[in-house]
Amino acid sequence: MSLRKRWRPLERATIGSAPDAYGVIEFGDDEGDVLRATAGFLPDELREELSYGEASKVRWKRAQSRDHADRLLDDL
């Protein structure tokens, strides 16, 4: 199962719009196929993927805490 959110382009403006919160994140390719999913602090995870990853799209779901983000990831 994947997140039921629309894809956003993985670019600086998208990272700037991410809340300073934990969440579960899906990274995708140009076709919208999920490359990987992770849980963590949203801005940090997005910056790392933009710098070192190969994803071109992203979508996320905000969590209440790190533990909540991990549980959301387990449910994907």
C-alpha positions in Angstrom: 0.0 0.0 0.0 1.2 3.5 -0.7 0.3 7.0 0.5 -2.9 8.5 -1.0 -1.4 11.8 -1.7 -0.5 13.5 -4.9 3.1 13.5 -6.0 5.1 16.8 -5.8 8.3 17.5 -7.7 11.4 17.0 -5.5 12.9 20.4 -5.7 14.0 23.2 -3.3 10.6 24.8 -3.3 8.9 21.6 -2.2 11.4 21.1 0.6 10.7 24.7 1.7 7.0 23.9 2.0 7.6 20.8 4.1 6.6 21.2 7.8 9.3 21.0 10.5 7.9 17.7 11.6 8.4 13.9 11.5 6.5 12.0 8.8 6.5 9.1 6.5 7.9 9.8 3.0 7.7 8.1 -0.4 10.1 8.9 -3.1 9.2 8.3 -6.7 10.5 8.3 -10.2 9.3 10.3 -13.2 6.5 7.7 -13.9 5.2 7.9 -10.3 6.5 4.5 -9.2 7.6 4.4 -5.6 11.4 4.0 -5.4 11.5 3.8 -1.6 9.7 4.8 1.6 11.2 6.0 4.8 10.3 7.7 8.1 12.1 10.7 9.6 12.3 14.4 10.0 10.7 15.7 6.8 13.1 18.6 5.8 16.2 16.5 6.5 15.0 13.5 4.6 14.0 15.6 1.6 17.3 17.5 1.5 19.2 14.3 1.6 17.3 12.7 -1.2 17.6 15.9 -3.3 21.3 15.9 -2.8 22.2 12.2 -3.0 19.2 10.3 -4.2 17.7 9.5 -7.6 14.0 10.4 -6.9 12.3 13.1 -8.9 9.0 13.1 -7.0 8.0 13.0 -3.3 4.9 12.7 -1.2 4.6 12.6 2.6 2.2 12.2 5.5 2.9 14.2 8.7 3.2 12.3 12.0 2.9 13.4 15.6 6.3 12.0 16.6 9.2 9.8 15.4 7.5 6.7 16.9 4.3 7.6 15.1 6.2 8.1 11.8 7.7 4.6 12.2 4.3 3.1 12.8 3.0 4.8 9.7 5.9 3.4 7.7 5.1 -0.1 9.0 1.5 0.3 7.7 2.6 1.0 4.1 
